[in-house]
């Protein structure tokens, strides 16, 4: 049996530093990650609608974590 786990997006909260976003696979009932394991900065979990559309044959779309700013 394969257990699928949701993927959550986290981002740093310190507006004086460059924004860092990354994904974490964790269980629905797991506590949110509070500190970035690489930098030690405080984090928040980004709530989004996700990608609820299935496109057959592939697609090109935005890459989470590749760009952004704290003001978005």
C-alpha distances in whole Angstrom, upper triangle without the diagonal:
4,6,10,13,16,19,22,26,28,32,35,38,41,43,45,43,41,37,34,31,27,24,21,18,17,16,18,20,21,24,26,27,31,32,31,30,32,35,35,36,35,33,32,29,29,28,28,27,25,25,24,25,24,26,26,27,27,29,31,31,32,30,29,31,33,36,37,40,40,42,39
4,6,10,13,15,19,22,25,28,31,34,37,39,42,39,37,34,31,27,24,20,18,14,14,13,16,18,18,22,23,24,28,29,28,27,29,32,32,33,32,29,29,25,26,25,25,24,21,21,21,22,21,23,23,25,24,26,28,27,28,26,25,27,29,32,34,36,36,38,36
4,6,10,13,16,19,22,26,29,31,34,36,39,36,35,31,28,25,22,18,15,12,11,10,12,14,15,18,19,21,24,26,25,25,27,30,30,30,29,26,25,22,23,22,22,21,19,20,19,21,21,23,24,26,25,26,27,27,27,25,23,25,28,30,31,34,34,36,33
4,7,9,13,16,19,23,26,28,32,34,36,34,32,28,25,22,19,15,13,9,9,9,10,13,14,17,18,19,23,24,23,23,25,28,28,28,27,24,23,19,20,19,19,18,16,16,16,18,17,20,21,23,22,23,24,23,23,21,20,22,24,27,28,30,30,32,30
4,7,10,13,16,19,22,25,28,30,33,30,29,25,22,19,16,12,10,6,6,6,7,11,11,14,14,15,19,20,20,20,22,25,25,25,23,20,19,16,17,16,16,16,14,15,16,18,18,21,23,25,23,23,24,22,22,20,18,19,22,25,25,27,27,29,27
4,6,10,13,17,20,22,26,27,30,28,26,23,20,16,14,10,8,6,6,6,7,10,11,13,12,14,17,19,19,19,21,23,23,23,21,18,16,13,13,12,12,13,11,12,13,16,17,20,22,24,21,21,22,20,19,17,15,17,20,22,22,24,24,26,23
4,7,10,13,17,19,23,24,27,25,23,19,16,13,10,6,5,4,6,9,9,13,12,13,12,12,16,17,16,17,18,20,21,20,19,15,14,11,11,11,11,12,10,11,13,16,17,19,21,23,20,20,20,17,16,14,12,13,16,18,19,21,21,23,21
4,7,10,14,16,19,21,24,22,20,16,14,10,8,5,5,6,7,10,10,12,11,11,9,10,13,14,13,15,17,18,18,17,16,12,10,7,7,8,9,11,10,12,15,18,19,21,24,25,22,21,21,18,16,14,11,12,15,17,17,18,18,20,18
4,7,10,13,16,18,20,18,16,13,10,7,6,5,6,9,11,13,13,15,14,14,10,10,12,13,12,14,15,16,17,15,14,10,9,6,5,8,9,11,10,13,16,18,20,22,25,26,22,21,19,16,14,12,8,8,12,13,13,14,14,16,15
4,7,10,13,15,17,15,14,10,8,6,6,6,8,11,12,15,15,16,14,13,9,8,9,10,9,11,13,13,13,11,10,6,6,4,6,9,11,14,13,16,19,22,24,25,28,29,26,24,22,19,16,14,10,9,13,13,13,13,12,15,14
4,6,9,11,14,12,10,7,6,4,7,9,11,14,16,18,18,20,17,16,12,10,10,10,8,12,12,12,12,9,9,5,6,7,7,11,13,16,16,18,22,24,26,27,30,31,27,25,23,20,16,14,11,9,12,11,10,10,9,12,12
4,6,8,10,9,8,6,6,7,9,12,14,17,18,21,21,22,19,17,13,11,10,8,7,11,11,9,10,6,6,4,6,9,10,14,16,20,19,22,25,28,30,31,34,34,31,29,26,23,19,17,14,11,14,13,11,10,8,12,13
4,6,9,9,10,8,9,10,13,15,17,20,20,23,22,23,21,18,14,13,11,10,10,14,14,12,11,8,6,6,7,10,11,14,17,21,21,24,27,29,32,33,36,37,33,31,29,25,21,20,16,14,16,15,13,10,7,10,12
4,5,6,8,8,10,12,15,18,19,23,24,26,26,26,24,21,17,15,13,12,11,15,15,11,11,7,7,9,10,14,15,18,20,24,24,27,30,33,35,36,39,39,36,33,31,27,24,22,19,16,18,16,14,11,8,11,14
4,5,7,7,11,13,17,20,22,25,26,29,28,29,27,24,20,19,16,15,15,18,17,14,15,11,11,11,13,16,15,19,20,24,24,27,30,32,35,36,39,39,35,33,30,26,23,21,19,16,17,15,12,9,6,8,11
4,7,9,12,15,18,22,24,27,28,31,31,32,29,26,23,21,18,17,16,19,17,14,15,11,12,14,16,19,19,22,24,28,28,30,33,35,38,38,41,41,38,35,32,29,25,23,21,18,19,16,14,11,9,11,15
4,6,9,12,15,19,21,25,26,29,29,30,28,25,21,19,17,15,13,16,14,11,12,10,11,13,15,17,18,21,23,26,26,28,32,34,36,36,39,39,35,32,29,26,23,21,18,15,16,14,12,10,9,12,15
4,6,10,13,17,19,23,25,28,28,30,27,25,21,19,18,16,13,16,14,12,14,11,13,13,15,17,16,20,21,24,24,26,29,31,32,33,36,35,32,29,26,23,19,17,15,12,12,10,9,7,8,11,13
4,7,10,14,16,20,22,25,25,26,24,22,18,16,15,14,12,15,13,12,13,11,11,10,12,13,13,16,17,21,20,22,26,27,29,30,33,33,29,26,23,20,17,15,12,9,10,8,7,6,6,10,10
4,7,10,13,17,19,22,23,24,22,20,16,14,14,12,9,12,10,10,12,10,11,9,11,12,12,16,17,20,19,21,24,26,28,28,31,31,27,25,22,19,16,13,10,7,9,8,8,9,9,13,13
4,7,10,14,16,19,20,21,19,18,14,13,13,12,10,12,12,12,13,12,12,9,10,10,9,13,13,17,15,17,21,22,24,25,28,28,24,22,20,17,13,11,7,5,8,8,8,10,10,13,12
4,7,10,13,16,17,19,17,16,13,11,13,12,9,11,11,12,14,13,13,10,11,10,10,13,14,16,14,16,20,22,23,24,26,26,23,21,19,17,14,11,8,6,9,11,12,13,14,17,16
4,7,10,13,14,16,14,15,12,11,13,13,11,12,13,15,16,15,15,12,12,10,10,12,13,15,12,14,17,19,20,22,24,25,21,20,19,17,14,11,8,8,11,14,14,16,17,20,18
4,6,10,12,14,11,12,10,9,12,12,11,11,13,15,16,16,15,12,12,10,11,13,14,16,14,16,19,21,22,24,26,27,24,23,22,20,18,15,12,12,15,17,18,20,19,22,21
4,7,9,12,10,12,11,11,15,15,14,14,16,19,19,19,18,15,15,12,13,14,15,16,14,16,17,20,20,23,24,26,23,23,23,21,19,17,14,15,18,20,21,23,23,25,23
4,7,8,6,9,9,10,13,15,15,15,18,20,19,20,18,15,15,12,14,14,16,17,15,18,19,22,23,25,27,28,26,26,26,24,22,20,17,18,21,23,23,25,24,27,25
4,5,5,9,10,12,15,17,18,18,21,23,22,22,21,18,17,14,16,15,17,17,16,18,19,22,23,26,28,30,28,28,28,26,25,23,20,21,24,26,26,27,26,29,27
4,6,8,10,12,16,18,19,20,23,25,23,23,21,18,16,13,14,13,15,15,15,17,18,21,22,26,28,30,28,28,28,26,25,23,20,21,25,26,26,27,26,28,26
4,6,9,12,15,18,19,20,23,25,23,23,20,18,16,14,16,15,17,18,18,21,21,25,26,29,32,34,32,31,32,29,28,26,23,24,27,29,28,29,27,29,28
4,6,9,12,14,16,16,20,21,20,20,18,15,14,12,15,15,18,19,19,22,23,26,27,30,32,34,32,31,31,29,27,25,22,22,26,27,26,27,25,28,27
4,6,9,12,14,15,18,19,17,17,14,13,12,11,14,15,18,20,20,23,24,28,29,32,34,36,33,33,32,29,27,25,22,21,25,26,25,25,23,26,25
4,6,9,11,13,16,17,15,14,11,9,8,7,10,12,15,18,17,21,22,26,27,30,33,34,31,30,29,27,24,22,18,18,22,22,21,21,19,22,21
4,6,8,9,12,13,11,11,9,7,8,8,11,14,17,19,19,22,24,27,29,31,33,35,32,30,29,26,24,21,18,16,20,21,20,20,18,21,21
4,7,9,12,12,9,8,6,5,7,9,12,15,18,21,21,25,27,30,32,34,36,38,34,33,31,28,25,23,19,18,21,21,20,19,17,20,20
4,6,9,8,5,6,5,6,9,11,14,17,20,23,23,26,28,31,33,35,37,38,35,33,31,28,25,23,19,17,20,20,19,19,17,20,21
4,5,6,5,5,6,6,10,11,14,17,20,23,22,24,27,30,31,33,35,35,32,31,29,26,23,20,17,14,17,17,17,17,16,19,20
4,6,6,8,10,10,13,14,17,20,22,25,24,26,29,31,32,34,36,36,33,32,30,27,25,21,18,16,18,20,20,20,19,23,23
4,6,8,11,12,15,16,18,22,23,27,25,27,30,32,33,34,36,36,32,31,29,27,24,20,18,15,17,18,19,19,19,22,23
4,5,9,10,14,16,18,22,24,27,26,28,31,34,35,36,38,38,34,33,30,28,25,22,19,15,17,18,18,17,17,20,21
4,7,9,13,15,18,21,24,27,26,29,32,35,36,37,40,40,36,35,33,30,27,24,21,18,20,20,20,19,17,21,22
4,6,10,13,15,19,22,25,25,27,31,33,35,36,39,39,36,34,31,28,25,22,19,16,18,18,17,16,14,17,19
4,7,10,13,16,19,23,23,26,29,32,34,35,38,39,35,33,31,28,25,22,19,16,19,19,17,16,13,16,18
4,7,9,13,16,19,19,22,25,28,30,32,35,35,32,30,28,25,22,19,16,14,17,17,15,14,12,15,15
4,6,9,13,16,17,20,22,25,28,30,33,34,31,29,27,24,20,19,15,14,17,17,15,14,11,14,14
4,6,10,13,13,17,19,22,24,26,29,31,28,26,25,21,19,17,13,13,16,16,15,15,13,15,14
4,6,10,10,14,16,19,22,24,27,28,25,23,22,18,16,15,11,11,15,14,13,13,12,13,11
4,7,9,12,14,17,20,22,26,28,25,23,22,18,16,16,13,14,17,17,15,16,15,15,13
4,5,9,11,14,17,19,22,24,22,20,19,15,14,14,11,13,16,16,15,16,16,16,13
4,7,7,11,14,16,20,22,20,18,18,15,14,15,13,16,18,18,17,19,19,19,16
4,6,9,12,14,17,19,17,15,15,12,12,12,11,14,16,17,17,19,19,20,17
4,6,8,10,14,16,13,12,12,10,11,12,11,15,17,18,18,21,22,22,19
4,7,10,13,16,14,13,15,13,14,15,15,19,20,22,22,24,25,25,22
4,6,10,13,12,11,13,12,14,16,16,20,21,22,23,26,27,27,23
4,6,10,9,9,12,12,15,16,17,21,22,24,25,28,29,30,26
4,6,6,7,10,11,14,16,18,21,22,23,25,28,30,30,27
4,6,8,12,14,17,18,21,24,24,26,28,31,33,34,30
4,7,11,13,17,18,21,24,24,26,28,31,34,34,31
4,7,10,13,14,17,20,20,22,24,28,30,31,27
4,6,10,12,15,18,17,19,21,25,27,28,24
4,7,9,12,15,14,16,18,22,24,25,22
4,7,9,13,12,13,15,18,21,21,18
4,6,9,9,9,11,15,17,18,15
4,6,6,8,10,14,17,18,15
4,6,7,9,12,14,16,13
4,6,7,10,12,15,13
4,7,10,13,15,14
4,7,10,12,11
4,7,8,7
4,5,6
4,6
4
